[in-house]
């Protein structure tokens, strides 16, 4: 700490940049019948990530999504760094462990699906909005399959990961489903978790690296099957919890 004088000759304390001072600390002291306020703030570069660091982190996340969705033995961290155009050291500075990267990618993908649902709800026809979101869900599952082992390890260490994703995704697709049901375009005896389980089952029914086009075709068939039929008796019975005859 050093002492300095202001224009009035009063002495005040100041601290060199980088000293062990809480940047949000505001210390007020009563002296000579007056309150002296002394606040210490570090430069923005010391408390906020640099713009290039933020960009590098986003590039790593997007590259990881692309690499992991392809799967296979080449889906390693070195491949992610090459895809992102950064050094492996930069990758590890942002994500010190493989599990940390996988969990960050996973959470990032969940948030993107949540935002997509909001966007579709605002400007896309109900059934097409639901179809588009489910197709995007296939891409999410492709990324998840590519890092399934590490994600299982991350989820084992943090049960919040599973609860976080399930709640966010269920709410997102639930809004789209409710909108489509409200206008009478989708049958009423389906709930958001049914949709998520259906997408999950379709994605894990195939092995290898060329399964996505097949699942996307099945998503279209699935959504068409959810449409209400001209005979509305079935939907009325579903809403009332009554059994109905299968056609």
C-alpha positions in Angstrom: 0.0 0.0 0.0 1.2 3.6 -0.7 0.0 7.0 0.3 -0.9 9.8 -2.0 -2.5 13.2 -1.7 -5.5 14.7 -3.5 -5.9 18.3 -4.6 -7.1 19.3 -1.1 -4.0 17.9 0.5 -5.9 15.1 2.2 -4.1 11.8 2.2 -5.6 8.6 0.8 -4.4 5.1 0.6 -4.0 3.3 -2.8 -2.9 -0.1 -3.8 -0.8 -1.3 -6.7 -2.6 -3.1 -9.5 -2.7 -6.9 -8.9 -2.4 -6.6 -5.1 -4.4 -9.1 -3.1 -7.4 -6.8 -2.9 -11.0 -7.8 -3.5 -12.0 -5.8 -6.6 -15.4 -5.3 -5.3 -14.3 -4.1 -1.8 -15.6 -0.7 -0.8 -14.2 0.5 2.5 -15.8 3.5 4.2 -14.1 5.1 7.2 -15.3 7.9 9.5 -12.5 10.5 10.0 -12.7 14.1 11.2 -16.5 14.2 11.0 -16.5 13.1 7.3 -16.9 9.8 5.6 -14.1 8.8 3.3 -15.0 6.2 0.7 -12.1 4.2 -0.7 -12.9 1.7 -3.4 -10.4 -0.6 -5.1 -11.1 -2.1 -8.5 -8.7 -4.0 -10.7 -8.5 -3.4 -14.4 -11.3 -5.1 -16.5 -8.7 -7.3 -18.1 -7.9 -8.8 -14.6 -11.5 -9.7 -13.8 -13.0 -10.4 -17.2 -11.9 -13.0 -19.8 -10.3 -11.4 -22.8 -12.4 -11.3 -26.0 -10.0 -13.7 -27.7 -10.2 -16.2 -24.8 -13.9 -16.2 -25.1 -13.7 -16.7 -28.8 -11.3 -19.6 -28.4 -13.5 -21.3 -25.8 -16.5 -21.1 -28.2 -14.4 -22.4 -31.1 -13.4 -25.3 -29.0 -17.0 -26.1 -28.0 -18.2 -26.0 -31.6 -15.2 -28.1 -32.8 -15.8 -30.6 -30.1 -19.4 -30.9 -31.2 -18.4 -31.6 -34.8 -15.7 -34.1 -33.9 -17.6 -36.0 -31.2 -20.7 -36.3 -33.4 -18.7 -38.2 -36.0 -17.5 -40.6 -33.3 -14.9 -43.3 -34.0 -11.2 -43.6 -32.8 -10.3 -40.2 -34.3 -12.6 -38.3 -32.0 -9.9 -37.3 -29.5 -8.9 -34.0 -28.0 -6.1 -33.5 -30.5 -8.6 -33.6 -33.3 -10.8 -31.1 -31.4 -7.8 -28.7 -31.1 -7.0 -29.0 -34.8 -10.6 -28.5 -35.8 -10.8 -25.4 -33.6 -7.5 -24.0 -34.9 -5.9 -23.8 -31.4 -3.1 -25.5 -29.7 -3.7 -28.4 -27.3 -2.4 -26.2 -24.5 -5.1 -23.6 -25.2 -7.7 -26.4 -25.1 -6.5 -27.6 -21.7 -6.4 -24.1 -20.3 -10.1 -23.8 -20.9 -10.9 -27.5 -20.1 -8.3 -29.0 -17.8 -9.7 -32.6 -18.1 -11.4 -34.6 -20.9 -14.5 -34.9 -18.7 -14.7 -31.2 -18.2 -14.8 -30.6 -22.0 -17.4 -33.3 -22.5 -19.6 -31.9 -19.8 -19.3 -28.3 -21.1 -20.1 -29.5 -24.7 -23.1 -31.4 -23.3 -24.5 -28.4 -21.3 -23.8 -26.1 -24.3 -25.8 -28.3 -26.6 -28.7 -28.5 -24.1 -28.8 -24.7 -23.9 -28.8 -24.4 -27.7 -31.8 -26.8 -27.9 -33.6 -24.7 -25.3 -33.0 -21.5 -27.3 -34.1 -23.3 -30.5 -37.4 -24.2 -28.9 -38.0 -20.5 -28.0 -37.1 -19.4 -31.5 -39.4 -22.0 -33.2 -42.3 -21.3 -30.9 -42.1 -17.6 -31.9 -42.1 -18.0 -35.7 -42.8 -21.5 -37.0 -46.0 -23.5 -37.5 -46.7 -25.8 -34.5 -46.1 -29.2 -36.1 -43.1 -28.1 -38.1 -41.6 -26.5 -35.0 -41.9 -29.8 -33.2 -40.5 -31.7 -36.1 -37.5 -29.3 -36.5 -36.7 -29.5 -32.7 -36.8 -33.3 -32.7 -34.5 -33.4 -35.7 -32.1 -31.0 -33.9 -32.4 -33.5 -31.0 -30.9 -36.2 -33.2 -27.9 -34.0 -33.8 -27.6 -33.6 -30.0 -27.8 -37.3 -29.5 -25.1 -37.8 -32.1 -22.7 -35.7 -30.0 -23.8 -37.4 -26.8 -23.1 -40.9 -28.4 -19.7 -39.7 -29.4 -18.7 -39.0 -25.8 -20.9 -41.5 -24.0 -18.2 -43.1 -21.8 -16.8 -39.8 -20.6 -20.3 -38.4 -20.0 -21.1 -41.4 -17.9 -18.1 -40.7 -15.8 -19.0 -37.0 -15.5 -22.6 -37.8 -14.6 -21.4 -40.3 -12.0 -19.4 -37.6 -10.3 -22.3 -35.0 -10.6 -25.9 -36.2 -10.5 -26.9 -32.6 -11.3 -25.8 -33.2 -14.9 -28.6 -35.7 -15.7 -31.3 -33.8 -13.7 -30.2 -30.5 -15.4 -30.5 -31.8 -19.0 -33.7 -33.8 -18.4 -35.6 -30.8 -16.9 -34.4 -28.3 -19.5 -35.1 -30.6 -22.5 -38.5 -31.8 -21.1 -39.6 -28.2 -20.6 -38.4 -27.1 -24.0 -40.1 -29.8 -26.1 -43.1 -29.6 -23.7 -43.8 -26.1 -24.8 -43.7 -27.0 -28.5 -45.9 -30.1 -27.9 -48.5 -28.1 -25.9 -48.7 -25.5 -28.7 -49.2 -28.2 -31.4 -51.8 -30.0 -29.2 -53.7 -26.7 -28.4 -54.4 -26.0 -32.1 -55.6 -29.6 -32.6 -52.8 -30.8 -34.9 -51.1 -33.4 -32.6 -52.9 -36.2 -30.7 -53.5 -35.5 -27.0 -52.2 -38.8 -25.5 -48.5 -38.0 -25.7 -46.3 -36.2 -23.2 -42.8 -34.6 -23.5 -41.0 -37.5 -21.9 -42.5 -39.9 -24.4 -41.0 -37.7 -27.2 -37.6 -37.7 -25.6 -37.6 -41.4 -25.1 -38.7 -42.0 -28.6 -35.8 -40.0 -30.0 -33.4 -41.6 -27.6 -34.5 -45.1 -28.7 -34.3 -44.3 -32.4 -30.7 -42.9 -32.0 -29.4 -45.9 -30.0 -31.0 -48.4 -32.3 -28.2 -47.9 -34.8 -24.5 -48.5 -34.5 -21.7 -47.1 -36.6 -21.2 -43.6 -37.9 -23.8 -43.3 -40.7 -27.0 -43.7 -38.7 -28.2 -40.1 -38.6 -29.9 -39.9 -42.0 -31.9 -43.1 -41.1 -33.0 -41.6 -37.8 -34.0 -38.3 -39.4 -36.3 -40.2 -41.8 -37.8 -42.0 -38.8 -38.4 -38.7 -37.1 -40.5 -37.6 -40.0 -42.5 -40.8 -39.9 -42.9 -40.4 -36.2 -44.2 -36.9 -36.3 -46.6 -37.7 -39.1 -47.9 -40.5 -36.9 -48.6 -38.0 -34.1 -50.9 -36.0 -36.2 -54.6 -36.0 -35.3 -56.9 -38.0 -37.5 -60.1 -36.6 -38.9 -62.0 -38.7 -36.5 -61.6 -36.9 -33.2 -63.0 -39.6 -31.0 -59.6 -41.0 -30.2 -58.3 -37.7 -28.9 -61.4 -37.2 -26.8 -61.0 -40.6 -25.3 -57.3 -40.0 -24.6 -58.0 -36.7 -22.8 -60.7 -38.4 -20.7 -58.4 -41.4 -19.9 -60.8 -43.8 -21.7 -59.6 -46.9 -23.6 -60.1 -46.7 -27.4 -59.9 -49.3 -30.1 -56.9 -49.3 -32.3 -57.6 -49.0 -36.0 
